Amino acid sequence: MSIKFPLYNLNDEEFEALVVLICERILGLGTIVFSVGKDAGKDAKFTGKANSFPSISAPWEGDFIIQAKHTTKPEASCSDSDFKTIIQKELPKIKELKEIRKLDHYLLFTNRKLAGRQDSKIEDIIAERVNINNQIIGLERIQLWLQEYPSIAITLGLNKLLMPIQFYEQDIQEIITTFAETAIPESDIKKLQDEFARISIEEKNKLNKLGKDYFNNVLKSSYADFDKIKIFLEDPQNDDFKKKYKNSISDLQEEIVLHKLDYGAFENILNHIYKLILDMSNEKLRNNRNLIRIFLHYMYVNCDIGIKE
């Protein structure tokens, strides 16, 4: 059975990186990626004779413009009305690039499902409006290329998408962004001292196979904020957040107990959960993403997650 990567769990930048690596294989190493921002109808470009696209026997040659259109919807299709709107918005940009002679071939990559009839319809629209070679490359073809070029999946760490732990991350996202905006007076902060002493941290790390290097060089730096988190969660004004926190650790603990053998060292679990929580489109969360690890470390040291006995 071939592996199918859940590409909807990537963010836009990660999907663009995937597209560029594929293009380096099918077009050539001369594929150039553009910086994040207004793309003016392009995410990457290639000039020259393609290695193997659309085939080895008859490769296209000239100026290629490459676009990546990512969606987080697992069942999204190129037949959806919102994708048709995306195409309509891109047509003027494609036409402008053609008019200034910077475009011979146009490739649009998407992680949407693409039916055989639908791709020809979209391609015909682009060809009629702009008169260029073009192809819409959907989820099915991208998955095949990932099987053909497994090093791409390794380079991007796509195996993380296959890890089984899943949970409702929006509660923790809300807790973290609210905590980041909450001022806690230094006078209210008391050292927790032995409040985490239900089990020695050395014993807990051993039970959970959390590495010494990770503990000393990553996790221990989070201790300074643990008292602030406890004060925040124990504040009666934050009862709703405390309930969301309890629901989250309940969900996470069950997932961890059920799937811990799939991850090996516990830091791999923490790293995977971090990536599940991080949403780069959420500016508040993105700007305070260090707090994601701090909260996860608090959960671990507080024995809310992980093996305790």
N, C-alpha and C positions, 0 to 999 in steps of 0.2 A: 504494500500500500504506500503510495507516495504521500509525502508530508504536505499539508496545506497550511500555510502560515496565515493567521488571522491579522491581515495587514490593516484592518480598521483600527487596531490597537496602537498603530504608529501615530506620531504626530506629523504635521505637514512637512517639517524639515527632514525628519527621518525618511519619509516616503520619497522626497526629492532626492535624498542621498542614494536610496535604492535605485531610483530611475537612472541616475547618473552612472552608477556602477554597471547597470545593465547596458547602457549606451556605450560605455567604454569597451564592452565585449562585442556588441553587435555592430557598432559603428567604428570605434577606434579610441585609442588613448588620448586623442586630441579633443575629446569632449570637454567643453569648458562650462563650468557651473557659474551662475551669476549669484551675487550676494542677495540676501533676503531683503525684500522691499517691493516696490511697485515694479512688476516684471515687464511691463510694456508688451505683453504677449509672449514672453519667453522666460524659461527657467534655466535653460542650458542651450548650447549650440555646438555644432560640429561642422567642419569644412573639410571636404575631401571625398574619397571613395570609401564607402562603408565596407567593413569586414565581411558582413554576411547578412545585410538587410536590404531588401526584404528576402533575399536568398543569396546563397554563395555564388550561384551561377550568374545571377543578374543583379548585382548590388547597385544601389542608387549612388549617384555622385553629385556633389555640389554643396550648397549651403543648407544645412539642416537646422531647424529650430525645434526645440524639445520643450514640452510643457508637462507638468505633473499636477493632476487634480485629485486630491485625496478626500475621502469621506470617512467618518467614524461610524457610519451606519452599516451594520453587517449585511443587510439584505439589499443595499442600494444597487440600482441597475442603471445602465445607460438609457433605458427606456423611460426613466423618471422625468417628470416635467422640469425639475430643478436642474437636471443635467442639460436638458435642451436649452434652458435659459443661459447656462454657463457658455455653451457653444455660441449662442447668439451674441453674447457680450464679447467673446473672443474674436469673432469674425472681422470687425473693423481693425483690430490690432494686427491680425494676420494679413489683411489686405494692405495696410500701411507698410508693413515690412516687405511685402512683395513689390510694392510700388517703388521702394527705394533700393530694390535689387539686393536685398539681404536674405532672400528666402527662395529656395527651390523645393524643399521638402519639409513637411510639417508632421511631427509626431506628437500625439497627445496620449499620455499614460494616465490611467485611472485604475483604482482598485475596486471599481464597480463591475458588476457582472455585465457581460456583453454578449448579446445574442447575435447569431450569424446575420440575420436580416438587418438588425439595428446598426451594425457597424458600417455596412454599405450605404445605408440611408444617410448617416451623418457624414460619411466621407464624400458622398455625392453632393451634399449641401455645400461643404467647404470647397470642393473642386469647382462647382458652378459659380460660387461667389468670388473665388480667388484664383482659380485655374492653376492649381499646384498639385503635385503628388502629396498625398496625406494618408495617414493611417491612425485609427483609434485603437489603442492597445489596452485591452481590459484585463480584469483580474485573472481570467483563465490562462492567458498567454504569459502573464508575469509569473504565475505559479510554475508554469512549465520551464521558464528560463531559470527560476530558482533551483529547480531540480537539475537542470543542465549545468548550471554554474554554482555548485554548492559553496564555493569560497565566498560568494557574495553574502550569503546568509551568515557565514562565520564572521566576516569582516564587520557586518552591521549588528552582530549579536542577536539575530532574529530568533534564535532558539529560546530566548527569554519569553517570546510570545506564546510558546507552547507550554510554559509552566502552568500547572493546574490551579494555583491559588487565584481566586476571584472573589471580590466582595463589593459592597456598595460604598464606593470611595467618597461620594459627595458629602457625607456627614463629616468625615475627617477634614476634607478640604474646607468646609465652612468653619469648623472649630479652629483650624490653623489660621485662616485669614482674620477671624475675629480676635483671636489671641494676639496676633501681630499688631492689632490696632488698640489693644487694651494696655493702658499704663498701670503698672503695679508699683506703688510706692515702695522704696527701699525699706522704709520703716515697717512694712507689713511682712517682709520676707524673713522667715526664720529657717535656719538650717534644718534639714530633715533628719540629719544624724542617723539614727538607727531605724527609721521608719521603713527602710527597704530590707531590713535584716531578717526577713522570713526564711531566707536561705542564703548562704554565703554566695557572693557573686562568683567566686572561683568554682564552687560546686555547680552553680547554675550554668556557667559557661561550659563546664565539662559535660553536663547532661545534654546540653543543646548543641554541642560541637561548635561553639563559637570560638573562632581563632584568637589566639593571644595578640597577634599583630593588629587585628581589627579592633579588639577591645582597647588596647593601649593607645592606638594612633587615631581612632575614629570615634568610638563610642564614649570613651571617658571624657572627651571634650564637651559632651552634651550635659554632663552632670550639673554644670553651673546654672542651667535653666530649669532643672527639675522642680525646685521649690516654687518657682513662678507658675509652672503648669499646675502644680497641686493647688496653689492658692486660687488660680483661675477656675479650676474644676469644682472646688469646694465652695465657691462663692454662690450663695442662694440665688443671686441674679442670673446665674449661668446654669440653672437647673436643666434647661432644655439642651444645652450643650453637653452637660454631664450625662444625660440620658442617651444622646447620640454617641457619646464616647463609649458608654457601656455596651450599646448595641454593636458598635464597631469592633470592640475587642472580643465580644462574644462570637461574632461572625469570623473574625480573623483567627481566633484560637482554635475553633473547630477546623477551619481550613488548614491551619498549620499542623495540627495533630494528624489529620487525615493524609496530608501530602508531604510531610517533612522528609521522607525518604527520597523524594524526587529531587531534593535540592542539595543534599550533602551538608556542608557547613551552614550554620544558621545565618551568617552574614549574607549568604546568597538569598535567603528568604527575605531578609530586611531590604536588600537591594531591589528585589523584585517588587515588593509591596511599595517601596518608594516610587518606582516607575509607574505603578498602577495609580498612585495618588497624584503624581505630578501631571498637571494639565498646563502646557505652555501657552494655551490660548487665554488662560485666566491670569491677567496681569498681576493681581494681588498675590496669588499663589506663586507665580513665577518669581516675583521679587522677594518672596520670603521662603523659597524652597528649602533653605537650610533647616527651617523649622519642621519640615516633614521628617527628616532623619531624627531630629531632637525628640519629636513626639514618639516616633517608633522606638527609640532608645529608652524613653521613659516607660513605655508600655512593657518593654522587655525587663528592665531593671526592677520595675514595680510588680513583676510577676503577673502582669495582665495577659501576656502572651509568652509562649514557650513552655517547655517542660519544667515542672516544678518538683517532681519526685520520681 
